[in-house]
Amino acid sequence: MEHTTQTKILVVDDEARIRRLLKMYLERENYEIDEAENGDEAIQKGLQTDYDLILLDLMMPGTDGIEVCNQIRDKKATPIIMLTAKGEEANRVQGFEAGTDDYIVKPFSPREVVLRVKALLRRSSQTSYLNTGTTTKDVLVFSHLSIDHDAHRVTADGKEVSLTPKEYELLYFLAKTPDKVYDREKLLKEVWQYEFFGDLRTVDTHVKRLREKLNKVSPEAAKKIVTVWGVGYKFEVGAE
């Protein structure tokens, strides 16, 4: 992912030592780092500033990471990676339902964090949502739905749909090969693009959120994402 300006990341954790560690490693990659020590500060900064990515601790005193994610997702599609402790599986599922794009389990390797950040930034292109002057070459057009891949823009019945990076990549991957059925393991591998030790509900929660967002704009577009029971999911061109 290329930027004309320095990539800006918000690191949110109530432990100062973790913020310092992440800041040190990420600044080595020439990222600009901002910090928040609690959920309320994270919400304020996350809504006021257009970050390229947010690293968000799940368990914090007061306003936790789930609530932070919920409030930011109401307004923005900023990529979010959740930092969680072992044994918080139920909370991680909540995090995915709230709209986080990935999670990293504590204790973590700083190098792993850097790799995950780079992978998500590579698949994200929020700034392109604002770029309306691009000559479009890669567009998938279906009844009720179009996907402009150059601009990372999805429109349903003529109205733009705001998706998180992962929701967009999931939709685009399915739509590239209409009517082909993919199981959850294949979707995890292809959409997340690296070794991902999450459970298969990750795919289900993203499909659920994607359908909900499409349904608000166009129920016909939402019906194109079809569940094939016992197998996985497909994008069905004829679905209305």
Disulfide bonds with the S-S distance in Angstrom:
none
